[in-house]
Amino acid sequence: MRRKRPHVASLDEVKITRNDDEVIIEYVDEKVWTTHFRLGPEVQSMTAHEILDQWNECVRAQEQAAAHRGRGFSRQAPDRVLREGLPMDAPGRPAPLCDR
């Protein structure tokens, strides 16, 4: 069975367990990966809602980054980019292919 990536969830879709400075986020749907999310020692004083808000923010950022990568951005190693004189769009990151 192929597992699904974690997604933005509501409190009724996950079980949250605190463990030292991290939380274990276990989705009710067994097909979704269980995640260990490190938040630091303050996790002990956070509510489940606060933890889930932080988790969902992280998931949204990952989804946005994945969508951004799928828009024609080069995935070449920075040293190759520098060696071949290809344009850079940020330090250490190649410019989008569609802009060349």
C-alpha positions in Angstrom: 0.0 0.0 0.0 1.4 3.4 -1.0 1.2 6.0 1.8 -0.1 9.5 1.3 1.7 12.6 2.2 0.5 14.5 5.2 -2.1 17.2 4.4 -3.6 20.2 6.1 -5.8 18.7 8.7 -8.4 19.5 11.4 -8.3 18.3 15.0 -10.7 15.5 14.3 -8.4 14.1 11.5 -5.3 13.7 13.7 -4.1 12.4 17.0 -1.4 14.6 18.6 1.0 13.1 21.2 3.6 15.2 22.9 7.1 13.6 23.3 9.8 15.8 24.9 10.4 18.6 22.4 8.4 17.1 19.6 4.9 16.0 18.8 3.8 12.9 16.9 1.0 13.7 14.5 -0.9 10.6 13.6 -3.6 10.9 11.0 -6.9 9.0 11.6 -6.6 7.8 7.9 -3.9 5.1 8.2 -2.9 5.7 4.6 -1.3 9.0 5.6 2.2 9.1 7.0 2.7 9.7 10.7 4.9 12.6 11.4 7.3 13.6 14.2 7.2 17.4 14.3 9.9 19.1 16.4 8.8 22.3 18.0 11.1 22.6 21.0 10.4 22.6 24.8 7.5 25.0 24.5 5.5 22.2 23.0 4.6 21.1 26.5 2.7 24.3 27.1 1.0 24.5 23.7 -2.6 23.5 23.1 -3.4 20.9 20.4 -5.0 23.7 18.3 -1.7 25.7 18.5 0.3 22.7 17.5 -2.0 21.9 14.6 -1.9 25.5 13.4 1.9 25.3 13.3 1.8 21.9 11.5 -0.7 23.1 8.9 1.4 26.2 8.3 4.4 23.9 7.6 2.4 21.7 5.3 1.1 24.7 3.3 4.7 25.9 2.9 5.8 22.5 1.6 2.9 22.4 -0.8 3.7 25.9 -2.1 7.4 25.0 -2.5 6.4 21.8 -4.4 4.1 23.7 -6.7 6.9 26.3 -7.2 9.4 23.6 -8.2 6.9 22.3 -10.8 6.8 25.5 -12.7 9.9 25.1 -14.9 12.6 25.8 -12.3 16.0 24.2 -12.9 17.0 21.6 -10.4 20.7 21.7 -11.4 23.4 21.7 -8.8 24.6 25.3 -8.0 28.3 24.5 -8.9 27.2 23.4 -12.4 25.2 26.6 -12.7 28.1 28.7 -11.7 30.6 26.8 -13.8 28.5 27.2 -16.9 27.7 30.9 -16.2 24.0 30.3 -16.1 21.9 33.2 -14.6 21.0 33.0 -10.9 17.7 34.2 -9.4 18.9 34.1 -5.8 22.2 33.1 -4.1 22.7 29.4 -4.8 19.5 29.0 -6.8 19.3 28.9 -10.6 17.0 31.3 -12.4 13.7 29.8 -13.9 14.3 28.1 -17.2 11.4 30.0 -18.7 13.2 33.3 -18.2 16.3 32.4 -20.2 
